[in-house]
Amino acid sequence: MRFLFSGILSLFFLFGIAVMNVHSQSNALMLKKTDGTDQTVAFTKLKKITFLGTNLVLNYQTEPTESISLASIRKMIFGTYTAVDRITVDNKDLAIYPNPSTDFIHVKAEAIAKSNIAIYSLSGTLVLSTTLTSIDEKIDVRGLQKGMYILKLENQAFKFTKL
């Protein structure tokens, strides 16, 4: 019981530190879950974040309240909102996110079929190559070292950061 109380107290402390830092940035709550998925919620969409028992409760401005089990959360990050590079190539919408990334880069291309994706280090070395096979491709970048990279798709280049 004492361990649970100290764990919850630690989360409140971390939340308090994060709240002090969020006022000067465009911020979001990023949840890394134990099932390997990530969830990012912009603070502008939230009314309140609370802890109820063993759940994290997100009270949204316009959406229903969401309750997430603390056991399903591996890491909570209060930080800057991840960017989405959204462009149009030959009248086709293309989005690459999140940026910066830690585990995966998503390439969402509505009408681009079987395109080659190449990721280069800033020194120009090809570090990863794959083929876009679906409209929402998930590229594993966990094997890349921290740093900046260039993703090349359809003769377009995108810069992203690996944390």
C-alpha positions in Angstrom: 0.0 0.0 0.0 2.9 2.3 0.9 4.5 1.6 -2.5 1.3 2.4 -4.4 0.9 5.6 -2.5 4.5 6.7 -3.2 4.1 5.7 -6.9 0.9 7.9 -7.2 2.6 10.7 -5.4 5.6 10.5 -7.8 3.2 10.7 -10.7 1.6 13.9 -9.3 5.1 15.4 -8.7 6.1 14.6 -12.3 2.8 16.0 -13.5 3.4 19.2 -11.5 6.9 19.7 -12.9 5.5 19.2 -16.4 2.7 21.7 -15.9 5.2 24.3 -14.8 7.1 23.8 -18.1 4.2 23.6 -20.5 3.2 27.2 -20.5 6.0 28.3 -22.8 5.6 25.5 -25.4 3.0 23.9 -27.7 2.5 20.8 -25.6 1.0 17.4 -25.5 0.7 14.4 -23.2 2.4 11.4 -24.9 1.6 7.9 -23.6 3.8 5.0 -24.5 1.7 1.9 -23.7 2.8 -1.6 -22.8 1.3 -3.0 -26.0 3.8 -1.0 -28.0 1.3 1.7 -29.2 1.7 5.4 -28.6 -1.1 8.0 -27.9 -0.5 11.7 -28.1 -3.1 14.2 -26.8 -2.6 18.0 -27.3 -3.2 19.9 -24.1 -5.5 22.2 -26.0 -8.0 19.3 -26.3 -8.0 18.6 -22.6 -10.0 20.2 -19.8 -8.4 18.1 -17.0 -6.1 15.2 -16.3 -6.7 13.3 -13.1 -5.8 10.0 -11.4 -8.7 7.9 -10.2 -7.7 4.7 -8.4 -5.5 2.8 -10.8 -6.6 4.8 -13.9 -5.5 8.0 -15.7 -8.6 10.0 -16.6 -8.5 12.4 -19.5 -11.4 14.9 -19.5 -11.6 16.3 -23.1 -13.0 19.7 -24.1 -15.4 18.3 -26.7 -15.0 14.5 -26.6 -16.2 11.9 -24.0 -13.9 11.3 -21.0 -11.3 8.6 -21.5 -10.1 6.3 -18.7 -6.8 4.4 -19.2 -5.4 1.8 -16.8 -2.1 2.9 -15.3 -0.9 -0.8 -15.7 -1.2 -0.3 -19.5 1.1 2.8 -19.5 4.8 2.2 -19.8 5.8 5.9 -20.0 4.1 9.3 -19.7 5.8 12.2 -21.4 4.8 15.8 -21.1 6.5 17.6 -24.0 6.2 19.4 -27.2 3.6 18.3 -29.7 4.9 16.0 -32.4 4.8 17.4 -35.8 3.1 16.0 -38.9 4.7 16.9 -42.2 1.8 17.0 -44.6 2.4 17.8 -48.2 0.9 17.1 -51.6 2.9 15.2 -54.3 1.3 15.0 -57.8 -2.1 15.8 -56.2 -1.7 13.0 -53.7 -1.8 13.8 -49.9 1.2 12.5 -47.9 1.8 12.7 -44.1 4.9 11.7 -42.2 4.7 11.6 -38.4 5.6 11.8 -35.5 8.6 14.1 -35.7 10.6 13.7 -33.6 10.2 9.9 -33.2 11.6 7.3 -30.9 10.2 4.0 -32.2 8.3 4.3 -35.4 7.7 6.7 -38.3 4.2 6.6 -39.9 4.0 7.3 -43.6 0.4 7.9 -44.7 0.0 8.2 -48.4 -3.6 8.1 -49.7 -2.9 7.2 -53.4 0.8 6.2 -53.6 1.2 2.6 -54.4 4.4 0.5 -53.9 6.9 3.3 -53.6 10.4 2.9 -52.3 11.3 4.6 -49.1 14.9 5.4 -48.2 16.2 6.8 -45.0 19.6 8.5 -45.1 21.9 9.8 -42.3 23.0 13.5 -42.7 26.3 12.2 -44.0 24.4 10.7 -47.0 24.7 7.0 -45.9 21.6 4.9 -46.7 20.6 3.5 -43.3 17.2 2.0 -44.1 15.3 1.0 -47.2 11.8 -0.4 -47.5 8.8 -0.4 -49.8 5.5 1.4 -49.1 2.9 -1.4 -49.3 -0.2 0.2 -47.6 -1.7 3.7 -47.3 -0.5 3.9 -43.7 3.0 2.3 -43.4 4.7 2.0 -40.0 8.5 2.1 -40.3 10.5 0.8 -37.4 13.3 3.3 -36.6 14.3 1.8 -33.2 17.5 0.4 -34.7 18.7 3.9 -35.8 21.0 5.9 -33.6 19.7 9.2 -32.1 20.1 12.0 -34.6 18.7 13.7 -37.7 17.7 11.8 -40.8 16.4 12.4 -44.3 13.4 10.2 -45.5 13.1 10.1 -49.3 9.8 9.1 -50.9 8.5 9.9 -54.4 11.4 12.2 -55.2 10.6 14.2 -52.1 12.8 14.5 -49.0 11.7 14.9 -45.4 13.8 15.7 -42.4 13.0 13.9 -39.1 14.7 13.5 -35.8 15.2 10.1 -34.0 15.3 10.6 -30.2 
